[in-house]
Amino acid sequence: MRLLMMSDTHLPQRAKALPAPLLDELPHADVVIHAGDWVDTETLDLLERRSRRVVGVYGNNDGPDLRARLPEVAFAELGGLRFGVVHETGPAQGREARCAARFPDLDVLVFGHSHIPWDTTVPGGPRLLNPGSPTDRRRQPHCTYLTATAADGRLTDLVLHRLPPRR
């Protein structure tokens, strides 16, 4: 099962559209995961139209229209792994322990909010993944998103995609 993970798209405030390389990944993804801060409903509509399946949550910058359509926390079994998706996990310091305590039954937790790519595995807890943002790099050198394969209870082929600067 091919996964495409993103967060913090902030459209149309931070960019006018999702980057072409990310959109080109949509036909290859079995599941698109979005960890919140969509800002506009048009991005959700686009991903729902062009994707086989969307697992998404709302973020702190998402208004009532998105909150009516998306949960604060989403759960899905994908490729034999128990996934959770949430926007905010709090400060980086202590994140692993907080997430292990809050989500003890997960294999993978995808989160957003910081715009900072993250990949750690908590001893006895979930693997924590933040795909960064494909549209707003903030203090990072690149805008980013993640792809991976989930199969037979394993997450493999994890790639952090760095996008070229916008023109």
PELINHU-V722213 format. One record per backbone hydrogen bond with DSSP energy under -0.5 kcal/mol. NH is the residue of the N-H (numbers start at 0). CO is the residue of the C=O. If there is no record, write none. Layout:
# PELINHU-V722213
NH & CO
NH & CO
This chain:
# PELINHU-V722213
2 & 147
3 & 30
4 & 145
5 & 32
7 & 35
9 & 36
10 & 37
11 & 14
13 & 9
14 & 9
21 & 18
22 & 18
23 & 19
24 & 20
24 & 21
25 & 21
25 & 22
27 & 24
28 & 24
28 & 25
29 & 1
30 & 1
31 & 52
32 & 3
32 & 30
33 & 54
34 & 5
39 & 37
43 & 39
44 & 40
45 & 41
46 & 42
47 & 43
48 & 44
49 & 45
50 & 46
51 & 28
54 & 31
55 & 53
56 & 33
57 & 70
61 & 58
66 & 62
67 & 63
68 & 64
68 & 65
69 & 65
70 & 55
73 & 84
75 & 82
77 & 75
77 & 80
80 & 77
82 & 75
82 & 80
83 & 107
84 & 73
85 & 109
86 & 71
94 & 91
97 & 93
98 & 94
99 & 95
100 & 96
101 & 97
102 & 98
105 & 102
106 & 81
107 & 81
108 & 126
109 & 83
110 & 128
111 & 85
111 & 86
113 & 111
116 & 114
117 & 129
119 & 127
121 & 125
122 & 120
124 & 121
126 & 106
127 & 119
128 & 108
128 & 126
129 & 117
130 & 110
132 & 114
133 & 6
139 & 136
142 & 162
143 & 132
144 & 160
145 & 4
146 & 158
147 & 2
148 & 155
149 & 0
150 & 148
150 & 153
152 & 78
153 & 150
155 & 148
155 & 153
158 & 146
160 & 144
160 & 158
161 & 159
162 & 142
162 & 160
